[in-house]
Amino acid sequence: MVKHLQHPIFSVISKLAAEHKLQVYAIGGFVRDIFLNRPSKDIDIVIIGNGILFAEAIAKKLNVKAAVYKNFGTASLKYQDLEVEFVGARKESYRLDSRKPIVEDGTLEEDQKRRDFTINALAISLHPETFGELLDPFNGIADLEQKLIRTPLNPDETFSDDPLRMLRAVRFAAQLNFRIDELAIAAIKNNADRIDIISQERITDELNKIILSEKPSIGFNYLFDTGLLHKIFPQMTALYGVEYIDGKGHKDNFYHTLHVLDNICETTDDLWLRWAAILHDIAKPATKRFEPGHGWTFHGHEDRGARMVPKIFAQLKLPLNEKMKFVQKMVQLHLRPIVLAQSIVTDSAVRRLLFEAGDDIESLMMLCKADITTKNEYKIKKYRQNFELVQQKLKDVEERDNMRNWQPPVTGNDIMQLFGIKEGREVGIIKNQIREAILEGEIPNSREEAINYTITKGKEIGLKVVGMDSIKINN
């Protein structure tokens, strides 16, 4: 164990612990990650005594500044590549209506008891006489070997005291690909309603960490099976289930969504593209219809879903900025490349897609590829071949017509100057006609051609050219 404590900060802590005759331990995630062979730059130090005073003494030795949080009884400092937090050992008790504990000074054993999971209750002594000695009172090492998430004490009490721990259990299961202990699962089911006392920001932070794990479906399956997802994200649970009429059923859109999410995680760690995978079919329950002789349809679910995105982001306290707009765009457009891949791809259809997707076209194509969840090998091969054709067409049209982030070469101001008119209906009509003509390939994407086309269309609705001299033909 000593070989993992070679960083110079451990030597400084050990010497100061001896000088002050204090028992000091590294505890929690740093210790856990040693056994998981995962790098860790965050170290939690627990002191049997005053954590803040000890942190300030360490900071002085290292010639750095300690940040003190008196309300929480903690202090932290940065040293070289590490973030180190110091706290005095404590015991906690809880009131039913709050996850904020009543904190008192405690022993190391009492401090370990208050930890959320056995794998996070591991401690290593930093006092010179016992330097490197592991303290594992709850068999956390055995749980690491068995890949098990288990609480040190009664899980019902643990989760009732601090319901956020339920989400943390799911998050660790997803991040580490561990299973949650059966007693803990039962306790989460019993205490799911307690999640109501947790702030939305804390819930969403844990949800995002689950989404950013290597295989998020592990976490979402736990969230669904325990009833937590029904509390924190009911729109997603509405995707669950299959309905049959006249012997015809549709796929289970909940498990399809998880499949798409796992698929896209193989190609990107972009949180917002992963959110797009989660929300791409979110409006299917609202748009589901059965058409006799045809089967189940979800017409317009992409439009309805795009309208749902801002409300869901607001509900989950996700950012209502360009990140939200990106997800909204992905949901709105997610069917477009699939439709192109199923038919003859025209230049005009590709131009429209490039125009609407802009710089996000690669992200959109990633989402659409992830959306292929059929188990039919022939269909998979066919879709992939068609997607390759679509991507080549996108590349060809982009290189030839320069359509990405495109704006029509004639502006509304140009139209007003050309015909001596004010902003109004005629300007809008002509602008739309120019855009459509270029997207359909009727005229090239050039300013000169567009101005000539503008003059023609203006004359058709009775406008006269009065300002040709003020119009620059080439920008």
Buried (B, 14 or more C-beta within 10 A) or exposed (E): BEEBBEBEBBBBBBEBBBEBEBBBBBBBBBBBBBBEEEEBEEBBBBBBBBBBBBBBBBBEEBEEEBEBEEEEBBBBBBBEEBEBBBBBBBBBEBEEEEBEBEBEBBEBEBBBBBBBBBBBBBBBBBBEEEBBBBBBBBBBBEBBEEEBBBBBEEBBEBBBBBBBBBBBBBBBBBBBEBBBBEEBBEBBBBBBEBBEBBEEEBBBBBBBBBBBBEBBBBBBBBBBBBBBBBBBBEBBBBBBEEEEEEEBEBBBBBBBBBBBBBBBBEEBEBBBBBBBBBBBBBBBBBBBEBEEEEBBBBEEBBBBBBEBBBEBBEBBBBEEEEBBBBBBBBBBBBBBBBEBBEEEBBBBBBBBBBBBBEEBBEBBBBBBBBBBBEEEEEEEEBBEEBBEEBBEBBEEBBEEBEBBEBEBBBEBEBBBBBBEBEEEEBBEBBBEBBBEBBBBBEBBBEBEBBBBBBBEBBEEEEBEEEBEEEBEEEE
